[in-house]
């Protein structure tokens, strides 16, 4: 576990590729803010430079450049699907509604 500016991360290293899972609860964190902190956490733990960060605010992949060597290539990202909740209602503790989804690519 590594703490950076109020965010806590569990880091798993596979050579110069790191899986960072945010374990601290945060209300609507922005990816850019969390990614910066995750990169710093990986740098502290490894002593290498974080070259890139991919993922979402909960789980990220970080490519490290160690001893002047290149970072691994960025991982191929799966298609992202964005959904909006419409017509949400609640009755007796049961939530109902509809999703409208679109792809990010």
C-alpha positions, 0 to 999 in steps of 0.5 A: 500500500502506498499513500499519496495526497490522501489517495491510497493504492495497492500496487502489483508489479510485473517488471516495468508494468504496474497495476495500481488499484485505488483502495481509498474511498473518494467522491467522484474522483477525476481520472487525471488527479488519481492517475497523477497520484498513482504514478507518483505512488509507483515511482516511490515504490519502484524508483523508476519514472512513470511514463504513462498511466491508463485506466480509470479512477479505480484501477490503472496500468502504469508503464515505468521507465527504469534505468534509462530504458523504455517503458512498455508499450501502452496497453490496448484499451478495450472499447469504452461504453458510456451509459446514462440513467434515465427515468430513475424512480424508487419505490419501497427501496427498489430502484428502477430506470432505463439505460441509454448507452453509447460507445466511446470510439 
